[in-house]
Amino acid sequence: MRRRSPIPPSPLPQRDGVDAVRVKLPQGAAWATVRDHLVERLAAGAGVIDGMLDAGLIVDADGRAVPRDMAYVPGMFVWFHRELPSEVPVPFALDVVYRDEHIVVADKPHFLATTPRGSHVTETALARLRRELELPALGAAHRLDRLTAGLVLFTVRPAERGSYQALFRDRRIAKEYEAVARYDPALALPRTIRSRIVKERGVMAAREVEGEPNAVTDVELLERRDDGLARYRLRPRTGQTHQLRVHMTALGVPILGDPLYPVVTGPVAAGDFRRPLQLLARVLEFTDPLTGHEHRFASPRVLRAWSSYEEWAG
């Protein structure tokens, strides 16, 4: 079995808690120069790539600037910092609920993405924690949707990240969510929902299809009010994209503030903080794979539609 060559460390420091982009030149390719490959591979265009090369902004593993005429070498790595997008600051606190030498557990607010992706780069939980805690090697062990609030597990040391990611992959971590939706007296709870969910690239909403179930959620009624709202406890046994939102919609009680289910109304624009999705990752519970400690973390957040529906709706 052929061993993969180790990935060299980035020769460029982070900017605002964001890593430099790393590009590996593929094997078996016929480009004459590194420049030719980058122009074809990246969407920036030849003019932008040439400008970056001429300014010394694209470097090799030793931190040396890549010239325009550098010959293409299969397997070579190059790095550069992309121009960061202009982002609207998310004006809500990101609270650290636990920290030791191995992990950081943070309570993420609504509207803050977990990791850099697309137009959300510096305004993400990972970038913010790297800056505030001065932990440039911090990494996320899993992700929460940008619109979902609650607990996220981060790892301090890159070499240990796989051990914590395996907790989620192998379902050795108990996750508990809370949601606010309308109350349906005809809905018998508690119950377990099993279905097959698919999420197609380029399509915002996931959907249920026929076939072997790949998504399982336990749903329980916690409390109901006379105004027709209820609090629900959701325990996902699997981790399909938008699983909880899809399952609550299938039950006929979509989560308040959901822009995708049951009807796609479009993505929530950056800077629109009016009606957060009423979904909270309330509890994370697991045995630490490195220390053996039994951890149970709980978010103290209160979903706004439950504490003040008029404020949330207004």
Residue pairs with C-beta under 8 A, 6 or more apart in sequence:
5 75
7 22
7 77
8 61
8 77
10 19
10 20
10 22
10 79
11 59
11 60
11 61
11 62
11 63
11 79
12 20
12 59
12 63
12 79
12 80
12 81
13 20
13 136
14 20
14 130
14 136
15 81
15 84
16 84
16 121
16 122
16 127
16 131
17 122
17 126
17 127
17 128
17 129
17 130
17 131
17 136
18 81
18 84
18 116
18 121
18 122
18 127
20 79
20 80
20 81
21 79
21 80
21 81
21 82
22 77
22 78
22 79
23 38
23 41
23 42
23 77
23 78
23 79
23 80
24 75
24 76
24 77
25 34
25 37
25 72
25 73
25 74
25 75
25 76
25 77
25 78
26 74
27 74
27 75
28 74
29 37
29 72
29 74
31 37
31 40
31 72
32 71
32 72
33 68
33 69
33 70
33 71
33 72
34 58
34 66
34 70
34 71
34 72
34 73
34 76
34 78
35 49
35 50
35 53
35 66
35 68
35 69
35 70
36 72
37 72
38 49
38 58
38 78
39 45
39 46
39 49
42 49
44 52
49 58
50 68
52 58
52 80
53 65
53 66
53 67
53 68
54 68
56 65
57 65
57 80
57 81
58 65
58 66
58 78
58 79
58 80
59 65
59 66
59 78
59 79
59 80
60 66
60 76
60 77
60 78
60 79
61 76
61 77
66 78
84 121
84 122
85 119
85 121
87 119
87 120
87 121
87 122
87 123
87 270
88 123
88 270
88 271
89 123
90 109
90 111
90 112
90 123
90 273
91 273
92 109
92 110
92 111
92 112
92 273
93 109
94 106
94 107
94 108
94 109
94 112
94 125
94 128
94 129
94 132
95 106
95 107
96 104
96 105
96 106
96 107
96 129
96 133
97 105
97 106
97 107
97 151
97 297
97 299
98 104
98 105
98 295
98 297
99 105
99 133
100 291
101 156
102 155
102 156
102 157
102 160
102 288
102 290
102 291
103 141
103 153
103 154
103 155
103 156
103 164
103 288
104 129
104 133
104 135
104 138
104 153
104 154
104 155
104 156
105 151
105 152
105 153
105 154
105 284
105 295
105 297
106 125
106 129
106 151
106 152
106 154
107 149
107 150
107 151
107 152
107 299
107 300
107 301
108 114
108 125
108 144
108 148
108 149
108 150
108 151
108 152
108 281
109 149
110 147
110 148
110 149
110 273
110 276
110 277
111 146
111 147
111 268
111 273
111 276
112 123
112 124
112 125
112 128
112 146
113 120
113 123
113 124
113 125
113 146
114 124
114 125
114 126
114 140
114 142
114 143
114 144
114 146
114 152
115 124
115 125
115 126
115 140
115 143
116 122
116 124
116 126
116 127
117 124
119 270
120 146
120 270
121 127
122 128
125 140
125 152
125 154
126 138
126 139
126 140
126 154
129 135
129 138
129 154
130 136
130 138
135 156
137 156
137 157
137 158
138 154
138 155
138 156
139 154
139 155
139 158
139 161
140 152
140 153
140 154
140 155
141 153
141 154
141 155
141 161
141 164
141 165
141 167
141 168
142 152
142 153
142 165
142 168
143 152
144 150
144 152
144 281
145 242
145 277
147 257
147 259
147 268
147 276
147 277
147 279
148 277
148 279
148 280
148 281
149 276
149 279
149 280
149 281
149 299
149 301
150 177
150 279
150 280
150 281
150 282
150 299
150 301
151 281
151 282
151 283
151 284
151 297
151 298
151 299
152 281
153 164
153 284
155 161
155 164
160 290
163 289
163 290
164 289
166 172
166 289
167 173
167 286
167 289
168 239
171 237
171 238
172 286
172 287
173 284
173 285
173 286
174 235
174 283
174 284
174 285
174 286
175 235
175 236
175 281
175 283
175 284
175 285
176 233
176 234
176 235
176 281
176 282
176 283
176 285
177 233
177 234
177 235
177 236
177 244
177 279
177 280
177 281
177 282
178 222
178 231
178 232
178 233
178 234
178 279
178 280
178 282
178 303
179 231
179 232
179 234
179 244
179 248
179 255
179 278
179 279
179 280
179 303
180 229
180 230
180 231
180 232
180 255
180 256
180 278
180 303
180 305
180 306
181 229
181 230
181 232
181 248
181 253
181 254
181 255
181 256
181 278
182 228
182 229
182 230
182 253
182 256
183 224
183 225
183 228
183 229
183 230
183 253
184 251
184 252
184 253
187 251
187 252
187 253
189 219
189 220
189 221
189 232
190 218
190 219
190 220
190 221
191 218
191 219
192 216
192 217
192 218
192 219
193 215
193 216
193 217
193 218
193 219
193 247
193 250
193 251
194 213
194 215
194 216
195 208
195 213
195 215
195 246
195 247
195 250
196 208
196 209
196 210
196 211
196 212
196 213
196 214
196 215
197 206
197 207
197 208
197 209
197 214
197 215
197 240
197 241
197 242
197 243
197 246
198 206
198 207
198 209
199 206
199 240
199 241
199 242
204 260
204 264
204 267
205 242
205 260
205 261
205 264
206 240
206 241
206 242
206 243
206 246
207 246
208 246
208 250
214 238
214 240
215 236
215 238
215 240
215 243
215 246
215 247
216 236
216 237
216 238
217 234
217 235
217 236
217 237
217 238
217 243
217 244
217 247
218 234
218 235
218 236
218 237
219 232
219 233
219 234
219 247
219 248
219 251
220 232
220 233
220 234
220 235
221 230
221 231
221 232
221 233
222 230
222 231
222 232
222 233
223 230
223 231
224 230
224 231
227 309
229 256
229 305
229 306
229 309
230 253
231 303
231 306
232 248
232 253
233 282
234 244
234 247
234 248
236 243
236 244
240 246
242 260
242 261
244 255
244 279
245 254
245 255
245 258
245 260
245 261
245 277
245 279
246 261
248 254
248 255
248 261
249 255
249 258
249 261
249 262
254 261
254 262
255 261
255 277
255 278
255 279
256 275
256 277
256 278
256 305
256 312
257 275
257 276
257 277
257 278
257 305
257 312
258 277
259 265
259 266
259 267
259 268
259 277
275 312
275 313
276 304
276 312
278 303
278 304
278 305
278 306
278 312
279 303
280 299
280 301
280 303
281 299
282 298
282 299
282 301
283 296
283 297
283 298
283 299
284 295
284 296
284 297
285 295
285 296
285 297
286 295
287 293
287 294
287 295
288 294
288 295
304 311
304 312
305 312
305 313
